[in-house]
Each structure stands twice: as C-alpha cells, then as structure tokens.
Amino acid sequence: MKKFFVVVLVACMAVSAWAVNLPKQGFGFQIGWAQPILRLNDTSNKDSLLNVTKLNGFKLGVVYDASFIAGFGSSIGINYTFGASSTKWTQKDISHSTRSNTLYNELEVFVDWQYKFEVAKETYLIVYTGPSIQCGVAFNKKTYVRDEAFGTIVETKKELYTTDSADEVLKRVNVTWGIGAGFQYQRYFLRGGYEFGLINPYKNEQFSGKDIYTRGRLDQWSIKIGAYIWYKD
C-alpha cells in the first residue's frame, strides 16, 4: 500500500512539473445548455414504436485546458448535468398512450483532444473530439408515468435504476464520444457539440431470447460558455 502511494505521489509530481513547462494552459469553469436524448427501441412488444425522450436542462463544471504543440492539445474536466422532460408515447393501438415526466442527473468526466487555430491576436477557432464517461446519480432521478387505456388512468412513480418495468431500467454508467467546435477570445470561450452514446444504457436482465430485449442509446447536445480563472498564454 505504501508503495502505491509513493508511485501516485511521484506521478503527480511528474505531471505537475510537465504542466509547468507547457506554453499555453488554463483552469476555469463552464456553464450552458444541455439536452440528453434517450433513445429506446423495445422489441418485446411488436406494437412498440421507437421512442425518443429529449431532456432539456443545463450543464456546469470545471475544465483544464492545455496546448502541447502547434495548436494541438487537450481539454479535460468534470461536469454536472441536469435534464427534465415530459413525453407522450402513443402505441399503434390508439386507445393506449403513456405520458412520462422524467428528471435526470449525472456527473461526467470528459477528455477532449482539440486543435486551436489562431485567427487573430488571442483569438482562436477550436475543433475537438473525445470520450466522456457519465454516471447517473440517485437523487431526483424519477419517472412519473400516466397510463391512459380504455378510459382508465393509472399513475405510478418509478425509479429509473430500480423499477420493475424493464423499459425504464437504466445502467448508471454511460459512455459517449463527442465532436464539436468552439471559439476563444483571451480567457473566454464558447463550445458546442454532440455526443454519441457508445453503449446500450438499458438493462436486459428481465428479457430472455436473443430477439427480445431493450436496446437504445443515450446521446447529448450541449452549448457551453466559460472563462479561465487562471490562464497562461
């Protein structure tokens, strides 16, 4: 155990010494609009449609930015994302519909590889791409469903991680790959892009058979503005 801590300490010191010598770097914060998109295709029901739930909300976090050589560099950080939606799903049987109100919270760690092109003094255009690991947090992650079938209304309250309804059971961890572009002037920046879900966010334990399962994707749009509290140019 002591050896482990020694290795970690040495690694941190090495990274710190390396970062000090970088010509351009900064540490700051960002905040903006976010739209997680939950895509569902449930093949357990032949009447089920491809359902898309768009959750509008916000994103805020901290970011560390560094340029290595000739404009190439990276941007890493941690974000908190909140989203909410009200979606009505209608199946082919017009007598049946479901209304779902969803609150969504997640923490994410992102690593973007980027290229900054200087168009004027202290003014840059940015393109970037990279992965993000997102972890849903438990508080407020609820879905409220209202079923309308043949004149009968049934209201239920569900937890997205523990509900018995397989269509609503999500894994806590999601992995995405994002692409985007941005603009930076001195310490201030604007970035926007789209993240593609790389894994199926739905749990499949309640299904049997290779042709009967829930599958989908958890994507995300985002537009962020920010500023570097500390900046070395």
LINJO-V135137 format. One record per residue. RES is the residue in three letters. PHI is phi in whole degrees, 0 to 359 (none if undefined). NEAR is the number of other ideal C-beta (glycine too) atoms within 12 Angstrom. Layout:
RES:PHI:NEAR, RES:PHI:NEAR
This chain:
MET:none:7, LYS:298:8, LYS:299:9, PHE:299:10, PHE:294:11, VAL:296:12, VAL:298:13, VAL:298:14, LEU:298:14, VAL:298:14, ALA:297:14, CYS:296:14, MET:296:14, ALA:294:14, VAL:296:17, SER:298:14, ALA:295:12, TRP:294:14, ALA:293:25, VAL:300:13, ASN:273:15, LEU:291:23, PRO:290:17, LYS:226:28, GLN:199:27, GLY:198:34, PHE:230:23, GLY:198:29, PHE:229:27, GLN:215:39, ILE:210:26, GLY:178:30, TRP:270:24, ALA:222:38, GLN:224:30, PRO:295:43, ILE:235:32, LEU:261:37, ARG:255:27, LEU:231:35, ASN:228:20, ASP:263:29, THR:272:23, SER:283:22, ASN:231:22, LYS:295:12, ASP:272:15, SER:287:24, LEU:263:22, LEU:285:16, ASN:261:30, VAL:236:22, THR:250:37, LYS:257:24, LEU:251:37, ASN:267:25, GLY:192:29, PHE:220:25, LYS:223:42, LEU:215:25, GLY:182:32, VAL:243:28, VAL:216:40, TYR:242:31, ASP:238:42, ALA:216:33, SER:254:29, PHE:267:21, ILE:203:14, ALA:52:12, GLY:88:23, PHE:276:20, GLY:191:31, SER:214:29, SER:225:44, ILE:233:29, GLY:176:31, ILE:231:24, ASN:237:39, TYR:248:28, THR:236:42, PHE:238:31, GLY:215:36, ALA:217:26, SER:205:26, SER:226:20, THR:233:28, LYS:251:20, TRP:255:32, THR:240:20, GLN:274:21, LYS:299:13, ASP:285:17, ILE:293:11, SER:276:14, HIS:231:24, SER:214:24, THR:229:35, ARG:249:23, SER:238:36, ASN:253:25, THR:237:38, LEU:247:30, TYR:227:41, ASN:228:31, GLU:208:41, LEU:248:27, GLU:222:38, VAL:246:26, PHE:236:40, VAL:226:26, ASP:247:39, TRP:268:26, GLN:222:35, TYR:228:25, LYS:252:37, PHE:251:21, GLU:281:19, VAL:261:14, ALA:200:12, LYS:300:9, GLU:59:18, THR:230:20, TYR:226:32, LEU:260:22, ILE:230:35, VAL:234:26, TYR:209:39, THR:204:25, GLY:166:29, PRO:271:25, SER:217:43, ILE:251:26, GLN:244:40, CYS:234:25, GLY:290:35, VAL:256:20, ALA:286:18, PHE:295:16, ASN:65:20, LYS:273:31, LYS:240:24, THR:235:35, TYR:251:26, VAL:243:29, ARG:239:23, ASP:263:24, GLU:239:21, ALA:220:16, PHE:55:12, GLY:83:9, THR:258:12, ILE:248:15, VAL:237:17, GLU:250:16, THR:226:20, LYS:240:20, LYS:234:27, GLU:262:24, LEU:297:39, TYR:265:26, THR:235:19, THR:296:24, ASP:281:14, SER:282:26, ALA:298:28, ASP:296:34, GLU:255:34, VAL:278:30, LEU:247:40, LYS:284:23, ARG:287:24, VAL:253:24, ASN:230:36, VAL:237:28, THR:231:37, TRP:233:27, GLY:249:37, ILE:226:26, GLY:188:34, ALA:217:25, GLY:199:35, PHE:216:27, GLN:226:39, TYR:231:24, GLN:53:17, ARG:269:23, TYR:250:23, PHE:214:36, LEU:226:25, ARG:224:40, GLY:208:28, GLY:186:33, TYR:230:25, GLU:245:37, PHE:264:24, GLY:293:31, LEU:260:19, ILE:232:24, ASN:284:23, PRO:280:37, TYR:265:34, LYS:278:26, ASN:241:23, GLU:299:12, GLN:273:19, PHE:246:20, SER:228:11, GLY:95:10, LYS:289:9, ASP:259:10, ILE:234:17, TYR:196:24, THR:261:30, ARG:223:27, GLY:174:32, ARG:212:30, LEU:240:40, ASP:261:33, GLN:196:43, TRP:265:27, SER:202:41, ILE:226:25, LYS:230:39, ILE:243:25, GLY:196:36, ALA:211:23, TYR:269:28, ILE:290:17, TRP:239:17, TYR:214:25, LYS:242:20, ASP:249:22
